[in-house]
Amino acid sequence: MRATLRSLSLVILLSLASTAVAQSYPARNIRLVVGYPPGGLTDGVARTLAPALTQMLGQQVYVDNRPGGGSTIGTDIAAKAPPDGHTLLIADQALITNPSLYAKLPFDTLKDLQPVALVGAAALVIVVHPVLPSRSVKELAALAKSKPGALNYASGGNGTATHLAGELFKQVAGVDMMHIPYKGAGLAIVDLIGGQVSLMFSSIGAAAPYASAGRIKALAVTSPSRAPALPNVPTLSESGYPGATVVGYWGVAAPAGVSREIVEKVSATIAAAVARPEVRQRLIDQGVDPTGAGPAEYDRVLRAEIPKWGKVIRQAGIKID
C-alpha cells in the first residue's frame, strides 16, 4: 500500500511539474530556424508567423536563417537544440524528401524531431511556353511521347519540389522529358517566359500573374481540388492523371524530448495565429493554403509522404551528396 501511495505521489508531482513548466513557457526568446536564406517561400511563412506568435506568447519569436545543404544544416541545428521549446524549426517539403535524396543525414527525421503543427499546404501548377501547341495535360503527354527527350522542363534545382513533381509526372504519364535544374525557381520561370525551356512545375503564387497575362499557359494544378488563384485551370485528376497529384507541406517541428505540454501549447498558439485573418491572408497571398492542424496530423503527413517520395526518388535515380 505504501509503495502504491509513493508511486501515486510521484505521478502527481511529475504532472504538477509538467504543468508548471508549460505555464512558465516561454521563459525567453524563441528561435524559429529556417534552413534557407531570407526571401524564399519558407522564410516568408516563418516571417508571417513570427509576429503573431510573439504577440500571443509574450516573448520575441525571431527567425534564424541557417541555409545550406538543401535545408539540412538548419534542420540539424534545430534537431540538436536543447529540448526546452525555445528552438523550433519551420520545415517545408525538404523534411519529407531529404531522407531519400541524401545518402546520410546528420539526424533522423522521425526520431530526432517531433511534429508540433501543420501550418499549411500548397500545390504546383504545370505551365508551358505559349509556343507549345499543347492546350491540356493529355496533349502535353502525347507531344512528349511523340518526341522522347525533346521537351525539357525547368526546376528550382535538383531535389526540389519543382523537380520531383516533374519526375512523378514522367513516371505516371510514361513520358521522357529532359530536366533542366536552375539555381532557384525564379530564374527557371524567367527562362520559361523567354522560351529557353518548354515547361515547368511552378508554385501557383509565382506563376499565376504570368498565366493571367498570357505570358505562359497553365495546363493543370497538382492539388486534389482546383486552386482559388486559378479557378479555371483543371486539376491533374480532372486531366486524367490522379497519380501525379502533388501537395507540399509547411510545418513546425521541435527537438525530440520537448514536453507534451509545451508542444500542445505551441501547437494551439500556432493554430490560433493561422486563424487570424491577416495571417491567413498573408499565407494565401504567398500561395500557401493555411491549415493550423496539430501534431498528430503533421505526424500522419510525414509518415505517409516520406515513403511516397522515397519511391519516386529511387525510381528516378536521384541522389544529392
SEROLO-718688 format. One record per residue (C-alpha): x, y, z. Coordinates in pm, 1 decimal, m for minus. Example, Ala and Ser with C-alpha at 12.3 -4.5 7.8 and 13.67 -1.06 7.14 Angstrom:
+----------+----------+----------+
|     east |    north |       up |
+----------+----------+----------+
|   1230.0 |   m450.0 |    780.0 |
|   1367.0 |   m106.0 |    714.0 |
+----------+----------+----------+
***
This chain:
+----------+----------+----------+
|     east |    north |       up |
+----------+----------+----------+
|      0.0 |      0.0 |      0.0 |
|    284.0 |    239.4 |     92.4 |
|    455.7 |    159.9 |   m241.0 |
|    133.7 |    235.3 |   m428.7 |
|     92.1 |    566.2 |   m246.3 |
|    452.0 |    661.6 |   m319.5 |
|    403.3 |    582.4 |   m690.9 |
|     81.7 |    782.8 |   m698.1 |
|    250.0 |   1075.5 |   m526.0 |
|    535.4 |   1065.2 |   m777.9 |
|    290.3 |   1069.2 |  m1067.4 |
|    108.8 |   1367.3 |   m917.1 |
|    434.8 |   1555.3 |   m857.3 |
|    555.0 |   1489.7 |  m1212.7 |
|    221.4 |   1603.1 |  m1350.5 |
|    233.2 |   1922.8 |  m1145.9 |
|    591.7 |   1984.9 |  m1254.9 |
|    499.6 |   1940.1 |  m1623.7 |
|    205.4 |   2176.6 |  m1583.4 |
|    427.9 |   2434.6 |  m1415.1 |
|    683.4 |   2410.5 |  m1696.7 |
|    412.4 |   2461.7 |  m1958.8 |
|    267.3 |   2757.2 |  m1768.3 |
|    608.2 |   2925.8 |  m1738.3 |
|    690.6 |   2864.1 |  m2105.0 |
|    829.4 |   3054.6 |  m2283.6 |
|   1088.0 |   3186.5 |  m2041.3 |
|   1292.5 |   3370.6 |  m2305.1 |
|   1307.6 |   3445.2 |  m2678.1 |
|   1213.5 |   3166.3 |  m2918.4 |
|   1429.7 |   3089.4 |  m3219.5 |
|   1245.7 |   2980.9 |  m3535.0 |
|   1508.5 |   2814.2 |  m3754.1 |
|   1474.5 |   2834.9 |  m4133.8 |
|   1708.5 |   2621.6 |  m4341.9 |
|   1719.9 |   2872.4 |  m4628.7 |
|   1838.7 |   3228.7 |  m4693.7 |
|   1594.4 |   3517.7 |  m4645.5 |
|   1348.6 |   3583.1 |  m4925.0 |
|   1219.3 |   3238.0 |  m5013.7 |
|    874.4 |   3093.3 |  m4951.7 |
|    966.6 |   2900.8 |  m4636.4 |
|   1132.0 |   3213.0 |  m4496.0 |
|    815.5 |   3405.3 |  m4586.4 |
|    597.1 |   3157.6 |  m4398.3 |
|    822.6 |   3190.0 |  m4092.3 |
|    816.5 |   3570.1 |  m4102.9 |
|    439.1 |   3564.6 |  m4137.9 |
|    404.6 |   3353.6 |  m3822.5 |
|    672.3 |   3515.5 |  m3605.2 |
|    499.8 |   3848.5 |  m3521.7 |
|    170.4 |   3680.3 |  m3430.7 |
|    344.8 |   3420.4 |  m3214.9 |
|    548.4 |   3694.3 |  m3044.4 |
|    230.9 |   3876.3 |  m2950.2 |
|     49.5 |   3565.6 |  m2834.0 |
|    332.3 |   3401.2 |  m2638.5 |
|    465.8 |   3718.0 |  m2478.2 |
|    825.8 |   3655.3 |  m2583.9 |
|   1011.1 |   3754.1 |  m2900.1 |
|    992.4 |   3489.6 |  m3171.3 |
|   1270.9 |   3558.5 |  m3419.3 |
|   1366.4 |   3394.4 |  m3748.3 |
|   1716.0 |   3243.5 |  m3763.7 |
|   1819.3 |   3169.4 |  m4124.3 |
|   2066.9 |   2880.2 |  m4143.0 |
|   2094.3 |   2796.3 |  m4514.0 |
|   2285.2 |   2513.0 |  m4673.5 |
|   2261.7 |   2150.1 |  m4774.7 |
|   1906.6 |   2174.0 |  m4902.3 |
|   1792.8 |   2285.6 |  m4554.3 |
|   1979.1 |   2001.9 |  m4376.9 |
|   2208.8 |   2242.1 |  m4188.3 |
|   1921.7 |   2432.2 |  m4031.1 |
|   1729.0 |   2112.5 |  m3961.6 |
|   2030.1 |   1960.4 |  m3786.1 |
|   2071.2 |   2271.2 |  m3569.7 |
|   1707.2 |   2251.7 |  m3462.5 |
|   1716.5 |   1875.2 |  m3403.8 |
|   2019.1 |   1905.5 |  m3172.5 |
|   1899.6 |   2211.1 |  m2979.3 |
|   1807.7 |   2178.9 |  m2610.2 |
|   1460.7 |   2021.3 |  m2585.6 |
|   1303.1 |   2309.8 |  m2397.2 |
|   1081.8 |   2451.9 |  m2672.7 |
|   1289.6 |   2766.2 |  m2723.6 |
|   1423.4 |   2642.8 |  m3059.7 |
|   1171.8 |   2542.8 |  m3325.1 |
|   1206.1 |   2451.8 |  m3692.8 |
|    989.9 |   2579.2 |  m3976.0 |
|   1009.5 |   2294.7 |  m4226.8 |
|    896.4 |   2253.7 |  m4584.4 |
|    881.3 |   1962.6 |  m4829.5 |
|   1255.7 |   1902.3 |  m4788.6 |
|   1190.0 |   1747.3 |  m4447.9 |
|    993.9 |   1480.5 |  m4637.4 |
|   1223.7 |   1427.9 |  m4935.3 |
|   1573.3 |   1472.1 |  m4787.6 |
|   1581.7 |   1129.5 |  m4617.2 |
|   1571.1 |    972.9 |  m4964.6 |
|   1776.3 |   1233.7 |  m5151.1 |
|   2081.4 |   1219.5 |  m4922.6 |
|   2280.1 |    902.3 |  m4860.2 |
|   2332.6 |   1008.7 |  m4498.3 |
|   2180.5 |   1281.6 |  m4284.7 |
|   2326.5 |   1402.9 |  m3953.1 |
|   1984.9 |   1349.4 |  m3790.9 |
|   1695.8 |   1104.9 |  m3802.6 |
|   1389.3 |   1292.6 |  m3923.1 |
|   1131.3 |   1088.0 |  m3734.4 |
|   1338.9 |   1018.8 |  m3421.3 |
|   1528.7 |   1344.0 |  m3358.9 |
|   1238.6 |   1577.6 |  m3435.1 |
|    879.1 |   1579.7 |  m3321.8 |
|    588.5 |   1739.8 |  m3510.3 |
|    428.7 |   2043.3 |  m3348.1 |
|    188.4 |   2188.2 |  m3605.6 |
|     99.4 |   2167.0 |  m3972.1 |
|     94.0 |   2530.1 |  m4086.4 |
|    m24.5 |   2490.6 |  m4442.7 |
|     m3.0 |   2317.3 |  m4776.3 |
|     45.4 |   2421.7 |  m5136.5 |
|     19.9 |   2268.7 |  m5478.8 |
|    206.1 |   2342.3 |  m5801.0 |
|     85.0 |   2426.0 |  m6149.6 |
|    207.7 |   2289.0 |  m6481.0 |
|    288.3 |   2585.5 |  m6701.7 |
|    417.9 |   2581.2 |  m7058.8 |
|    552.6 |   2840.1 |  m7300.5 |
|    276.4 |   2977.1 |  m7528.3 |
|    452.2 |   2848.9 |  m7839.8 |
|    392.5 |   2490.8 |  m7724.6 |
|     79.1 |   2363.9 |  m7903.4 |
|    m46.4 |   2165.0 |  m7603.2 |
|   m369.3 |   2300.8 |  m7454.0 |
|   m414.0 |   2023.9 |  m7197.1 |
|   m204.8 |   1779.5 |  m6998.5 |
|   m315.7 |   1493.3 |  m7223.5 |
|   m194.7 |   1687.5 |  m7527.9 |
|    132.1 |   1763.0 |  m7346.9 |
|    182.6 |   1393.6 |  m7268.3 |
|    102.9 |   1298.6 |  m7627.7 |
|    355.4 |   1553.7 |  m7754.6 |
|    620.9 |   1426.1 |  m7514.2 |
|    557.8 |   1066.5 |  m7622.5 |
|    586.2 |   1163.4 |  m7988.4 |
|    923.7 |   1330.6 |  m7924.2 |
|   1100.1 |   1139.7 |  m7644.4 |
|   1355.4 |   1359.7 |  m7468.7 |
|   1282.6 |   1662.8 |  m7688.3 |
|   1077.6 |   1854.6 |  m7432.0 |
|   1263.9 |   1999.2 |  m7135.9 |
|   1124.2 |   2108.2 |  m6802.9 |
|   1284.0 |   2358.0 |  m6568.7 |
|   1303.9 |   2335.1 |  m6191.7 |
|   1438.9 |   2532.7 |  m5899.0 |
|   1719.1 |   2279.1 |  m5856.7 |
|   1793.6 |   1910.2 |  m5814.1 |
|   1575.0 |   1750.3 |  m5549.6 |
|   1340.3 |   2045.9 |  m5512.8 |
|    963.0 |   2005.8 |  m5518.0 |
|    950.8 |   2150.4 |  m5869.9 |
|   1198.1 |   1882.0 |  m5983.4 |
|   1033.4 |   1588.7 |  m5807.6 |
|    686.7 |   1685.2 |  m5930.5 |
|    821.2 |   1660.6 |  m6284.7 |
|    974.5 |   1319.3 |  m6216.2 |
|    648.3 |   1191.4 |  m6068.7 |
|    457.8 |   1313.2 |  m6374.6 |
|    708.5 |   1141.7 |  m6605.5 |
|    657.7 |    814.5 |  m6420.0 |
|    277.8 |    836.6 |  m6410.7 |
|    235.6 |    958.3 |  m6769.5 |
|    509.1 |    732.9 |  m6909.4 |
|    692.9 |   1015.0 |  m7085.0 |
|   1055.5 |   1113.2 |  m7128.9 |
|   1143.4 |   1479.9 |  m7072.4 |
|   1478.7 |   1641.0 |  m7000.7 |
|   1525.3 |   1806.6 |  m6662.4 |
|   1695.4 |   2148.6 |  m6657.0 |
|   1782.0 |   2249.5 |  m6298.4 |
|   1821.9 |   2617.7 |  m6209.4 |
|   1956.3 |   2788.7 |  m5900.1 |
|   1610.5 |   2887.8 |  m5786.3 |
|   1257.9 |   2868.9 |  m5925.8 |
|   1259.1 |   3242.3 |  m6000.5 |
|   1533.9 |   3200.4 |  m6258.9 |
|   1355.2 |   2899.9 |  m6406.5 |
|   1027.8 |   3081.9 |  m6466.2 |
|   1214.6 |   3373.9 |  m6628.0 |
|   1365.0 |   3133.9 |  m6882.7 |
|   1026.7 |   2967.8 |  m6935.7 |
|    875.0 |   3305.7 |  m7021.5 |
|   1169.4 |   3369.8 |  m7252.5 |
|   1122.7 |   3036.7 |  m7430.9 |
|   1453.8 |   2879.8 |  m7327.0 |
|   1263.0 |   2587.0 |  m7171.3 |
|    933.6 |   2422.1 |  m7262.6 |
|    756.7 |   2387.7 |  m6930.9 |
|    789.5 |   2369.9 |  m6554.7 |
|    604.7 |   2275.5 |  m6238.6 |
|    582.2 |   2610.2 |  m6064.2 |
|    439.4 |   2738.5 |  m5739.1 |
|     93.7 |   2878.3 |  m5804.7 |
|    176.5 |   3211.8 |  m5645.8 |
|    472.9 |   3267.2 |  m5876.5 |
|    303.0 |   3152.0 |  m6196.6 |
|    m49.3 |   3291.6 |  m6164.2 |
|     30.2 |   3655.0 |  m6261.1 |
|    218.5 |   3545.5 |  m6575.5 |
|    m54.7 |   3298.2 |  m6668.5 |
|   m321.2 |   3565.9 |  m6627.6 |
|   m117.9 |   3797.5 |  m6852.5 |
|    m88.9 |   3526.1 |  m7119.3 |
|    290.5 |   3504.9 |  m7098.0 |
|    267.5 |   3135.5 |  m7007.1 |
|    m11.3 |   2877.1 |  m7029.6 |
|   m137.8 |   2697.7 |  m6718.7 |
|   m246.9 |   2342.3 |  m6800.6 |
|   m324.5 |   2187.0 |  m6461.4 |
|   m274.8 |   2227.5 |  m6089.6 |
|   m131.6 |   1940.0 |  m5888.3 |
|   m374.1 |   1974.6 |  m5594.7 |
|   m669.9 |   1741.2 |  m5531.2 |
|   m909.2 |   2032.4 |  m5593.8 |
|   m890.8 |   2347.8 |  m5805.3 |
|   m684.8 |   2639.2 |  m5679.9 |
|   m865.4 |   2965.2 |  m5589.5 |
|   m593.7 |   3165.8 |  m5767.0 |
|   m651.0 |   2969.1 |  m6090.7 |
|  m1018.0 |   2861.8 |  m6076.2 |
|  m1042.4 |   2786.1 |  m6448.7 |
|   m740.1 |   2554.6 |  m6450.9 |
|   m826.9 |   2183.7 |  m6403.3 |
|   m653.4 |   1950.2 |  m6161.0 |
|   m431.3 |   1664.4 |  m6271.0 |
|   m705.0 |   1426.5 |  m6156.1 |
|   m955.1 |   1601.0 |  m6384.2 |
|   m695.4 |   1579.2 |  m6659.7 |
|   m667.6 |   1201.6 |  m6623.1 |
|   m354.8 |   1176.3 |  m6407.0 |
|   m465.5 |   1138.7 |  m6043.0 |
|   m143.6 |    955.9 |  m5957.8 |
|     59.0 |   1268.2 |  m6031.9 |
|   m108.7 |   1477.8 |  m5759.5 |
|    147.6 |   1675.1 |  m5558.8 |
|     98.1 |   1873.4 |  m5238.5 |
|    380.4 |   2037.2 |  m5046.0 |
|    363.0 |   2092.0 |  m4670.8 |
|    493.0 |   2353.0 |  m4427.0 |
|    506.3 |   2271.0 |  m4059.3 |
|    673.4 |   2346.1 |  m3728.9 |
|    882.3 |   2081.6 |  m3554.8 |
|   1070.8 |   2070.6 |  m3226.0 |
|   1363.8 |   1867.0 |  m3096.1 |
|   1263.1 |   1525.7 |  m2966.0 |
|   1222.2 |   1542.3 |  m2590.8 |
|   1026.8 |   1865.8 |  m2568.4 |
|    746.2 |   1802.5 |  m2320.8 |
|    399.3 |   1718.1 |  m2445.2 |
|    260.6 |   2016.0 |  m2254.5 |
|    490.1 |   2261.2 |  m2434.2 |
|    422.1 |   2100.2 |  m2772.4 |
|     48.8 |   2132.5 |  m2713.8 |
|     83.4 |   2494.4 |  m2603.3 |
|    287.9 |   2588.9 |  m2910.9 |
|     56.2 |   2392.9 |  m3140.4 |
|   m254.1 |   2565.5 |  m3003.3 |
|    m84.5 |   2904.5 |  m3037.9 |
|     10.2 |   2836.1 |  m3399.9 |
|   m345.9 |   2725.5 |  m3477.4 |
|   m478.9 |   3048.0 |  m3325.6 |
|   m221.8 |   3253.3 |  m3519.8 |
|   m309.0 |   3085.9 |  m3850.4 |
|   m677.1 |   3154.4 |  m3782.6 |
|   m612.3 |   3530.2 |  m3763.7 |
|   m746.4 |   3692.5 |  m4083.0 |
|   m429.5 |   3891.8 |  m4152.7 |
|   m201.1 |   3588.8 |  m4104.7 |
|   m429.0 |   3366.5 |  m4309.3 |
|   m439.7 |   3617.9 |  m4594.4 |
|    m63.0 |   3663.5 |  m4598.4 |
|    m15.4 |   3286.3 |  m4627.1 |
|   m272.2 |   3267.4 |  m4907.5 |
|   m100.2 |   3555.1 |  m5087.9 |
|    220.7 |   3351.6 |  m5079.8 |
|     42.3 |   3052.0 |  m5231.8 |
|      5.2 |   2852.8 |  m4909.0 |
|   m333.4 |   2714.7 |  m4804.8 |
|   m349.4 |   2765.5 |  m4424.5 |
|   m411.1 |   2455.2 |  m4214.7 |
|   m320.5 |   2506.6 |  m3850.0 |
|   m353.5 |   2133.7 |  m3771.1 |
|   m193.9 |   1976.2 |  m3465.9 |
|     99.9 |   1740.0 |  m3412.9 |
|    m96.8 |   1422.1 |  m3483.7 |
|   m194.0 |   1540.3 |  m3833.0 |
|    158.0 |   1660.5 |  m3912.3 |
|    296.5 |   1325.9 |  m3793.8 |
|     49.0 |   1143.7 |  m4018.4 |
|    156.8 |   1354.1 |  m4317.2 |
|    527.6 |   1289.9 |  m4255.9 |
|    481.8 |    914.7 |  m4218.1 |
|    271.7 |    892.5 |  m4535.0 |
|    472.0 |   1129.8 |  m4755.8 |
|    828.1 |   1018.0 |  m4673.9 |
|    785.3 |    666.5 |  m4822.4 |
|    577.0 |    800.2 |  m5113.7 |
|    852.5 |   1034.9 |  m5228.2 |
|   1121.4 |    783.1 |  m5142.9 |
|    973.8 |    553.8 |  m5406.8 |
|    965.6 |    833.2 |  m5667.7 |
|   1325.0 |    934.8 |  m5589.9 |
|   1458.3 |    578.2 |  m5606.3 |
|   1279.4 |    508.9 |  m5934.8 |
|   1420.3 |    830.2 |  m6084.3 |
|   1767.9 |    753.5 |  m5950.9 |
|   1806.9 |   1096.3 |  m5788.3 |
|   2082.3 |   1144.8 |  m5531.6 |
|   2230.1 |   1457.4 |  m5375.5 |
|   2564.9 |   1423.2 |  m5193.7 |
+----------+----------+----------+
***
